[in-house]
């Protein structure tokens, strides 16, 4: 009989202990932590964010007066004292100088029972903006004439392109060039952003070019982004336009064909000859009368 009572007591204790261990399991059931402004999402659901991105934390069931922390990859980015309510809601920043890679963002403190830790965590992948040409889609042509099979926008000379980017060093300058010719620049705002429009030069020759934007990221590293375009026509002015290595109108490369008339020079020469002939006839008449 005693053995049976002892067995029932052990079973009851196990049933009571299970919920308690789940309640006090570290990093569960105490709130949420997240990073906003994801630029994309990996195949496994991991958000891809930029260094310096905003994050938020909301925790509850914490021990009032205790200290809670937020870490990114083990680096403490925020500490706070838990208020009397045992709840906390606040923000933090992903470090601006964080290298590319995958990190765990963890927010934790002491459970209200005082017996264990309690918090929440999430995984992010940090990727610096525009560290390689064409990265981030920062340079775009909003209204191309068409698009090649490989995705290259086809435009006319004089068309416009836009450059937008965040996560840059406030107060620094971003320059945009085409074929190594600077076509525009912009000073980065206090929020680390630019939004500018540049014009493809009207006199550019038809061909393939890269529109390149260069500047400085918030962490001091170089920022570079580009967009390839194919220019199909150029706005040409003047009577002769030099186009190296081309043949136009049956003339060898060097200039466009001359389309004017040669009638005016010939008419002028004929007029001079007529006048000279008249003068000679007038000069001969007095000699004939004398004889």
C-alpha positions as CSV (number, residue, x, y, z in Angstrom):
1,X,0.0,0.0,0.0
2,X,2.8,2.4,0.9
3,X,4.5,1.6,-2.4
4,X,1.4,2.5,-4.3
5,X,0.9,5.8,-2.5
6,X,4.6,6.7,-3.1
7,X,4.2,5.9,-6.9
8,X,1.1,8.1,-7.2
9,X,2.9,11.0,-5.4
10,X,5.8,10.8,-7.8
11,X,3.5,10.9,-10.8
12,X,1.7,13.9,-9.4
13,X,5.0,15.7,-8.8
14,X,6.0,15.0,-12.4
15,X,2.8,16.5,-13.7
16,X,3.2,19.6,-11.6
17,X,6.9,20.0,-12.5
18,X,6.4,19.8,-16.3
19,X,4.4,23.0,-16.7
20,X,6.8,24.8,-14.4
21,X,9.9,23.9,-16.4
22,X,8.2,25.0,-19.6
23,X,7.2,28.3,-18.0
24,X,10.7,29.0,-16.9
25,X,12.5,27.7,-20.0
26,X,15.0,30.4,-21.0
27,X,14.2,32.6,-24.1
28,X,10.6,31.3,-24.4
29,X,7.2,32.9,-23.6
30,X,8.5,36.3,-22.6
31,X,8.0,38.4,-25.6
32,X,9.4,39.2,-29.1
33,X,12.4,40.7,-30.7
34,X,12.6,41.8,-34.3
35,X,14.6,43.9,-36.8
36,X,12.7,46.0,-39.3
37,X,13.5,47.2,-42.8
38,X,14.5,43.9,-44.4
39,X,15.7,44.4,-48.0
40,X,15.0,40.7,-48.8
41,X,14.3,37.3,-47.2
42,X,16.5,34.2,-47.6
43,X,15.1,30.9,-48.8
44,X,15.0,29.7,-45.2
45,X,13.0,32.8,-44.1
46,X,15.9,34.7,-42.6
47,X,15.5,38.5,-43.1
48,X,18.4,40.3,-44.8
49,X,19.0,43.7,-43.2
50,X,21.6,46.5,-43.5
51,X,24.0,47.5,-40.8
52,X,22.4,50.3,-38.7
53,X,18.8,48.9,-39.2
54,X,16.2,49.5,-36.5
55,X,15.1,46.8,-34.1
56,X,12.4,46.5,-31.5
57,X,11.9,44.5,-28.4
58,X,8.8,43.8,-26.2
59,X,9.3,41.6,-23.1
60,X,7.1,40.7,-20.2
61,X,7.1,38.5,-17.1
62,X,10.4,40.0,-16.0
63,X,11.6,40.7,-12.5
64,X,11.0,44.3,-11.7
65,X,14.2,46.3,-11.0
66,X,16.4,43.7,-12.7
67,X,18.6,44.4,-15.8
68,X,17.8,43.1,-19.2
69,X,20.0,43.2,-22.3
70,X,19.7,43.1,-26.1
71,X,22.6,41.5,-28.0
72,X,23.4,41.0,-31.7
73,X,25.9,38.2,-32.3
74,X,26.9,38.4,-28.6
75,X,27.6,42.1,-28.8
76,X,25.5,44.1,-26.3
77,X,23.6,46.9,-28.1
78,X,21.0,47.9,-25.4
79,X,20.5,47.5,-21.6
80,X,17.5,48.6,-19.6
81,X,16.1,48.4,-16.1
82,X,12.8,46.4,-15.9
83,X,10.0,48.7,-14.6
84,X,7.6,47.7,-11.8
85,X,5.2,46.3,-14.3
86,X,7.7,43.7,-15.3
87,X,7.2,44.7,-18.9
88,X,9.4,46.6,-21.4
89,X,9.0,47.9,-24.9
90,X,11.8,49.7,-26.7
91,X,14.1,49.9,-29.7
92,X,17.8,49.3,-30.6
93,X,20.1,49.5,-33.6
94,X,22.0,46.8,-35.5
95,X,25.6,48.0,-35.2
96,X,26.6,50.1,-38.2
97,X,30.1,48.5,-38.4
98,X,28.8,44.9,-38.3
99,X,30.4,42.7,-40.9
100,X,28.3,40.7,-43.4
101,X,27.1,37.5,-41.9
102,X,24.3,35.7,-40.0
103,X,23.7,36.8,-36.4
104,X,21.3,35.9,-33.5
105,X,19.5,38.9,-32.0
106,X,18.7,38.1,-28.3
107,X,16.8,40.0,-25.7
108,X,16.8,38.5,-22.2
109,X,16.4,39.2,-18.5
110,X,15.5,37.6,-15.3
111,X,12.1,35.9,-15.0
112,X,9.7,37.4,-12.4
113,X,10.1,34.2,-10.3
114,X,13.8,35.0,-10.1
115,X,14.7,31.4,-10.8
116,X,15.7,31.6,-14.5
117,X,16.3,33.8,-17.5
118,X,13.5,34.8,-19.8
119,X,13.6,36.4,-23.2
120,X,13.2,36.1,-27.0
121,X,15.5,35.8,-30.0
122,X,15.5,35.9,-33.8
123,X,18.1,35.3,-36.6
124,X,19.1,37.9,-39.2
125,X,21.6,38.1,-42.0
126,X,23.5,41.4,-42.3
127,X,24.5,42.5,-45.7
128,X,26.2,45.9,-46.4
129,X,24.5,48.0,-49.1
130,X,26.1,48.3,-52.5
131,X,29.5,46.7,-51.7
132,X,29.6,45.4,-55.3
133,X,28.6,47.1,-58.5
134,X,24.9,46.6,-59.2
135,X,24.1,45.6,-55.6
136,X,20.9,46.6,-54.0
137,X,19.2,47.9,-57.1
138,X,20.2,51.4,-56.1
139,X,20.5,52.7,-59.7
140,X,17.5,52.3,-62.0
141,X,16.0,53.6,-65.2
142,X,12.3,54.1,-64.5
143,X,11.0,54.5,-68.1
144,X,13.2,52.6,-70.6
145,X,12.2,52.5,-74.3
146,X,12.5,48.7,-74.1
147,X,14.4,46.0,-72.3
148,X,16.9,43.6,-74.0
149,X,16.7,39.9,-73.6
150,X,19.3,40.0,-70.8
151,X,17.3,42.6,-68.9
152,X,19.4,45.6,-69.9
153,X,17.2,48.8,-70.3
154,X,17.3,50.3,-73.7
155,X,17.2,54.1,-73.6
156,X,17.7,57.2,-75.7
157,X,20.3,59.9,-75.0
158,X,18.8,62.5,-72.7
159,X,16.8,59.9,-70.7
160,X,16.8,60.0,-66.9
161,X,18.0,57.5,-64.3
162,X,17.3,57.5,-60.5
163,X,19.6,56.7,-57.6
164,X,18.2,55.8,-54.2
165,X,20.0,54.4,-51.3
166,X,20.0,54.2,-47.5
167,X,22.5,53.2,-44.9
168,X,25.1,55.8,-46.2
169,X,27.3,58.1,-44.1
170,X,25.4,61.3,-43.3
171,X,27.0,64.4,-44.9
172,X,29.1,62.5,-47.4
173,X,28.8,62.9,-51.1
174,X,27.5,60.4,-53.7
175,X,28.7,60.9,-57.3
176,X,27.1,59.4,-60.4
177,X,29.1,58.9,-63.6
178,X,28.6,57.5,-67.1
179,X,31.6,56.4,-69.1
180,X,33.9,58.0,-66.4
181,X,32.1,61.3,-66.8
182,X,30.4,62.7,-63.7
183,X,26.8,63.5,-64.5
184,X,25.5,64.3,-61.0
185,X,26.2,64.4,-57.2
186,X,24.2,64.5,-54.0
187,X,24.9,65.1,-50.3
188,X,23.7,62.3,-48.1
189,X,20.9,63.4,-45.6
190,X,21.1,63.2,-41.9
191,X,19.1,59.9,-42.1
192,X,21.8,58.4,-44.4
193,X,19.7,58.4,-47.5
194,X,19.9,59.8,-51.1
195,X,17.2,60.2,-53.7
196,X,18.5,61.8,-56.9
197,X,17.9,61.9,-60.6
198,X,20.6,62.2,-63.3
199,X,20.3,62.6,-67.1
200,X,22.2,60.5,-69.7
201,X,24.1,63.1,-71.7
202,X,22.3,64.2,-74.9
203,X,25.5,63.9,-77.0
204,X,26.6,60.4,-75.9
205,X,27.2,58.0,-78.7
206,X,25.0,54.9,-79.2
207,X,26.4,51.9,-77.3
208,X,26.5,50.1,-73.9
209,X,27.3,52.0,-70.7
210,X,27.3,51.5,-67.0
211,X,25.7,54.2,-64.8
212,X,27.8,54.1,-61.6
213,X,27.0,55.6,-58.2
214,X,29.8,55.8,-55.7
215,X,30.0,57.0,-52.1
216,X,30.5,56.0,-48.5
217,X,28.5,53.6,-46.3
218,X,27.6,54.5,-42.7
219,X,30.4,52.2,-41.4
220,X,33.0,54.0,-43.5
221,X,33.3,51.4,-46.2
222,X,33.0,52.2,-49.9
223,X,29.5,52.2,-51.5
224,X,29.2,51.4,-55.2
225,X,26.2,50.5,-57.3
226,X,25.6,50.4,-61.0
227,X,23.1,49.8,-63.8
228,X,24.0,48.8,-67.3
229,X,22.1,50.5,-70.1
230,X,22.1,50.4,-73.9
231,X,21.8,53.8,-75.6
232,X,20.3,53.6,-79.1
233,X,20.4,57.2,-80.3
234,X,22.2,60.5,-79.6
235,X,21.0,64.1,-80.0
236,X,23.5,65.5,-82.6
237,X,23.9,69.1,-83.4
238,X,25.9,71.1,-86.0
239,X,26.6,70.4,-89.7
240,X,29.3,67.8,-88.9
241,X,29.5,65.3,-86.1
242,X,32.6,63.2,-85.6
243,X,31.9,59.5,-85.0
244,X,35.2,57.6,-84.7
245,X,35.4,54.3,-86.6
246,X,32.1,54.6,-88.5
247,X,31.1,55.0,-92.1
248,X,28.1,57.2,-92.9
249,X,26.7,58.0,-96.3
250,X,29.5,56.2,-98.2
251,X,32.3,58.2,-96.6
252,X,35.1,56.6,-94.6
253,X,34.9,57.0,-90.8
254,X,35.5,60.5,-89.5
255,X,32.4,62.6,-90.1
256,X,28.9,62.5,-91.3
257,X,28.3,62.9,-95.1
258,X,28.1,66.5,-96.4
259,X,24.6,67.1,-97.7
260,X,24.9,70.7,-98.9
261,X,24.9,71.9,-102.6
262,X,27.9,73.0,-104.8
263,X,25.7,75.2,-107.0
264,X,26.4,78.4,-105.2
265,X,30.2,78.4,-105.6
266,X,29.9,77.6,-109.3
267,X,27.3,80.3,-109.9
268,X,29.7,82.8,-108.3
269,X,32.6,81.8,-110.5
270,X,30.4,82.2,-113.6
271,X,29.3,85.6,-112.6
272,X,33.0,86.7,-112.2
273,X,33.8,85.4,-115.7
274,X,30.9,87.3,-117.3
275,X,31.9,90.6,-115.6
276,X,35.5,90.2,-116.8
277,X,34.4,89.5,-120.3
278,X,32.2,92.6,-120.4
279,X,35.1,94.8,-119.2
280,X,37.4,93.4,-121.9
281,X,34.8,94.2,-124.7
282,X,34.3,97.7,-123.5
283,X,38.0,98.2,-123.5
284,X,38.4,97.1,-127.1
285,X,35.7,99.4,-128.7
286,X,37.6,102.7,-128.7
287,X,40.5,101.0,-130.5
288,X,38.2,99.9,-133.3
289,X,36.8,103.5,-133.8
290,X,40.3,105.0,-134.0
291,X,41.2,102.7,-136.9
